[in-house]
Amino acid sequence: MGWLKILSLVLLQNSLACRRWWRRKADGLWLREAGKCPWTGGGSLWGELEVPSGPSEAADTWLSSKAESGRITITVELERDGVAAYELNAFEGKSPQDIADRFAELGRRCSKAKPRRTVDCGPFREGTLHTLSNKIGEKACQHPEAKDARALFCRYPPRFYGHAGICNQYTQFCPFEELRMESDPSLIDTAVINVDAEMFHSMEECGVFQRELWIFKVFVHWCPHCQQLMPLLYRLALVLRQRGIRALRFGAVNCATEHELCAAQNWPGHPLLIARYLGPDRAVHDAIEHWVDVVKDAQLRQMLPRYALPGEFPVLKILLEQLPSSMLPKSSWSFLFDADAEHAQSSGCANLTALHLEHPEGADDRVGNGWHDAERNFTTRRRWTDAMLMLRHVLQEWIAPLGDDGNADAFSHGQLLIMESWVELLARNLPDAFGLADPLQELQSALLQRVRAAQRPEGSSLCADEWKLLTAPVLTRIAEVGQRDFVVASACASDTCRMWSLLHTLASEGFRREQGELSSKSELILSPSSPDVMMQTVHDFLEQFFKCHYCRRHFLKNFEAGSFGRDLAKTSRRQVVLYFWRFHNAVSVRVTAWHSCNTTDRRWPPSSVCPRCWEQTADDWPVLSEARDVVRGGASRALDLKSAPNEEEILKFLQSAFAEPDDLS
């Protein structure tokens, strides 16, 4: 009995949302876990497995799309008194690592012939770098996702300096004094150089890194953290150019359009700061090594290449302090981190007056005065629009090979397993009004076939180009449904907000289906994912594919710590809804506290939108503990005006906001 407990623990530790495959020894039939991890009882090991509901038990029937939508779950005795009736990961004699290695090996066939890159050293000698940089920047701004507010962050110099609207709401996006006083266009254009794969290759071949230390910002234009870093980095770079500093240069790589470069360099997230120097000055090398050793903890050393660091502005100060004064006098940059540091940080605060032009009294809301007046008018359709936009974005942009195994053209076996579980989660929990159940089930079936084929002697792989073909029907349906049913303005200003909308929608719809409230014209609606499967699948997906480095690290830290009621959420769909809401609040208030926005409260929903959601209290709300650690006893409206949530009312609000079809009938 003792070893059964050990086996059960090992299974839990090595599970992928408990969706592994078991083979019945009697006849070789493969069955998959239904999402609940095996447990021990009465001297046996038990499990819940999915089986096809059709008459045939052949693998082809199991893998067909029709059979896929008609699964049933049974409880089986996997092992009794040390005698196994089923084998886990037997895979016809291959271990899980063997399968992963074979999958990676076959994935080499996906590799495309790399174009022979031309080397053009002219721009680095002839002073025409600004022309090439502008051309690369404009190419990045042609990206299909560089629309609306995101179009202001697609290149350097930043476009937001000419946009009065965003400057009115957030002062850090207003032109700074050094920029207003500068009359030389070449300095403005070359403070930060836009870099693509061709230019990066030319820089390597033309000896640029032998002459100068380059710091590259790796970013995408829809990332809020990248957007916040943009004005700080640009001011630093321009000031150094104005003061005659030539041995330290700054470049920017937009991974939205330079995916192959980012994958080939193994830059796995954003924003990142990358150091490149191959010159003879030992002091510069020592400064970079010191920078790396001081900033990167054990976790970051695992996650990032050696000379890639988190894209945080204060991190740059550690490097600049170590560079030789002959190369970079401290007087040329220190004031940007000292006297102006507090202002730069607080300039990320929203203008409360601009947020409440229609309802000025909203600035005095006891809870949530940091949300726009438009929150009062947001409908389910508008919130679903953001979820739909994020879903399209995830399929097109987020899900891509990481390239950490040297192959940026094929997915790993581990990624495939996560992708299949994620697509199933979408198929089971998106509202029927999205009209995506059928193409998502077809996509999941195709991925499931790859999973099973990987266990056979011939093996399988999944190329990045194949993924694009497989997702085409889903993306086409998204476009059709969006143009027909969701022609409304987005409620979100950032893709982080849209990701929260997608998670809230999945959780709320799953809970709604459980309550039996769904009325659909479809002949078959899949049952929602179990709460433990939803929680683990979201964890695995964000761990693997969340491109925002900060967001991913923060999410994983809190998930592993069990924060915000994680364990309770694994047992109840109701609690899953509340879990994502608690997490969302914790993030919003923590970010506000980090920016020292003492008069801004981002608890949500605001009391003006849901008066019964909050009750005045003398006690702290534990969900906001991270924000409390940030302010360290300082002022914070969200912490000082203490209120406790009425979670029954919160749940009603969330269901009406993300699951009830208020204007879709």
BELURHU-V55955 format. One record per helix or strand. SS is the DSSP state (helix for helix, strand for strand). FROM is the first residue (numbers start at 0). TO is the last residue. If there is no record, write none. Layout:
SS,FROM,TO ; SS,FROM,TO
This chain:
helix,1,13 ; strand,20,23 ; strand,29,32 ; strand,38,40 ; strand,43,51 ; helix,58,62 ; helix,64,67 ; strand,70,79 ; strand,82,83 ; strand,85,87 ; helix,90,92 ; helix,95,109 ; helix,121,125 ; helix,128,140 ; helix,147,152 ; helix,158,161 ; helix,163,168 ; helix,170,172 ; helix,176,180 ; helix,184,189 ; strand,191,193 ; helix,196,204 ; helix,207,210 ; strand,212,218 ; helix,223,241 ; strand,247,253 ; helix,258,263 ; strand,269,269 ; strand,271,275 ; helix,281,294 ; helix,297,302 ; strand,307,309 ; helix,312,321 ; helix,329,331 ; helix,333,335 ; helix,340,345 ; helix,351,354 ; helix,359,363 ; helix,372,376 ; helix,379,397 ; strand,409,409 ; helix,412,428 ; helix,431,433 ; helix,436,452 ; strand,462,462 ; helix,463,484 ; helix,494,513 ; helix,530,544 ; strand,547,547 ; helix,548,560 ; helix,562,568 ; helix,572,593 ; helix,610,612 ; strand,613,615 ; helix,621,630 ; helix,636,639 ; strand,642,644 ; helix,646,657
